[in-house]
Amino acid sequence: MDINVVVKIKSSYTAWREIFDGDTENRKKICAESKTTCGHVDDKTAIINLYDVDMEAMGAMMSDPEFEELTKEHVVEHIVNILAPLPR
C-alpha cells in the first residue's frame, strides 16, 4: 500500500527533518525506502510519501516506545492517508 503522512511538528521542520533523515533503517523495514519522498510545507508541517508499505509493520513501529521517545519532542501528530490512483 502507498501512503501519505502529514506530520504536524511541534519543534521545527529543521529539527524534525534531522530525526527523519536519521531513521532510514527503520523505514527500510516497513516500506520501499528508495522511493520515499519528504517535503517541507511550512515550519510546523511536513509531508511524507511512502510506497509498498507493510501497514502492520508500520503500526508496530509507530507504537514502539523507542519511536515514541524519538518523536515525542518533535511531533504533535501523524495523519496517515492512503494513496490510490483515480479510477479511469
C-alpha positions in Angstrom: 0.0 0.0 0.0 1.2 3.5 -0.8 0.5 6.2 1.9 0.9 9.9 2.5 1.7 11.1 6.0 1.1 14.7 7.1 3.4 15.4 10.0 2.3 18.1 12.4 5.5 19.4 14.0 5.9 20.9 17.5 9.7 21.7 17.3 10.8 23.0 13.9 10.9 21.4 10.4 14.7 21.5 10.5 14.9 19.7 13.9 12.3 17.2 12.8 14.0 16.6 9.5 17.2 15.6 11.2 15.3 12.9 13.1 13.6 11.8 9.9 16.8 11.6 7.9 18.5 9.6 10.7 15.7 7.0 10.7 16.2 5.3 7.3 17.0 1.9 8.7 13.6 1.7 10.4 11.8 2.8 7.3 13.6 0.2 5.2 11.8 -2.4 7.4 8.4 -1.1 6.6 8.5 0.3 3.0 10.4 0.7 -0.2 12.7 3.4 1.3 14.4 4.2 -2.0 11.0 5.6 -3.2 10.3 7.6 -0.1 9.8 11.4 -0.6 9.6 14.1 2.0 8.6 17.7 1.6 8.6 20.9 3.6 5.2 22.5 3.8 6.0 25.1 6.5 7.9 25.2 9.7 5.2 23.1 11.5 4.2 20.7 8.7 5.9 18.1 6.6 4.5 15.7 4.0 5.9 12.2 3.5 5.0 9.7 0.8 5.8 6.1 1.5 5.5 3.3 -1.1 4.9 -0.5 -0.8 4.2 -0.1 2.9 3.7 -3.1 5.2 0.9 -1.5 7.3 1.2 -4.0 10.1 4.9 -3.4 10.4 4.3 0.4 10.2 1.8 0.3 13.0 4.1 -1.7 15.2 7.0 0.7 14.5 4.9 3.8 15.3 3.7 2.3 18.6 7.1 1.1 19.6 8.3 3.0 22.8 11.7 3.8 21.1 9.9 5.5 18.1 7.6 7.4 20.5 10.6 8.5 22.5 12.4 9.6 19.3 9.5 11.7 18.1 7.8 13.0 21.3 9.7 16.3 21.3 9.1 16.9 17.6 5.8 15.6 16.5 2.2 16.6 17.5 0.6 14.0 15.3 1.0 11.9 12.2 -2.0 12.0 9.8 -1.9 8.9 7.6 -3.7 8.9 4.2 -3.9 6.1 1.6 -2.6 7.0 -1.9 -4.6 5.4 -4.7 -4.9 6.1 -8.4 -8.1 7.8 -9.6 -10.4 5.4 -11.4 -10.4 5.9 -15.2 
